[in-house]
Amino acid sequence: MKITPTTWRIGIAAAIILGTIGWLAYSGYGAGKSYYVTIPELTSMGANAYKDQLRVEGFVKPGSIVQDGPNVTFVMNQYESHSPKASLGHLLTVVYKGSEPPPDTFKDNAQALAEGTYGRDGIFHATVLQAKCASKYAPSKPLHPGEPAKPAPSSTAAAASASQPAA
C-alpha cells in the first residue's frame, strides 16, 4: 500500500502539533515550580539560590515598608518582632514588583509569603506577594468573662435548623 503525499503532510503536521504541545507542557511545568525555603535556608543555599523560583515566608519588619505605587520594598524577618528570637538576625530585603498592589493585610508584623528569585545582590525579587492576618482567623471573644468562646454558626447548621418545623 502506497502512502499518498497528503497523508504524509497530515502526519507531519500532527507530529509538529503534538511535539509543540509536549514542549509547552514540559516548559510550563518547570516554570511553575517554586521551592519553599526559610530565610536561613535561602542564605545558606549558595549559588543554588540564584537558579530557581523560590517562596520565602517571614514577618514584615516594623517600619521597613516603602511603597511606590504597586511596588513595595520591605525587610522580612524570620521571626515576629515581639518574639525573643527576633534579634537573631535572619533578615531578607524583598523588592516586590507585581501586577497587583500588595494586599490590604500587608502591614508591620504581618506574616508574608514572597515568591520570586534571589538576586546576587542579596535582594529577593518577588513577583507574587501574599499576606496572612492571624487575627482574622482567631476564635471570637467571649461575651462575658469566664464564658467559653462560641464558634461561628456554620451554614449547614443554620440551614438544618431553618428546615425544622417550629414546635
Protein Blocks (a to p, Z undefined) as FASTA:
>chain_A
ZZdfklmmmmmmmmmmmmmmmmmmmmmmmmmpccdddfklmmmnmmmlmmpccddddddd
ehiaccehjbccddddfbdfkbmklmnopacddddddfbdcdfklcghiacdddddddfk
opacdfbdcdddfklmpccddfbghiacdddddfklmmmmmmpccZZ
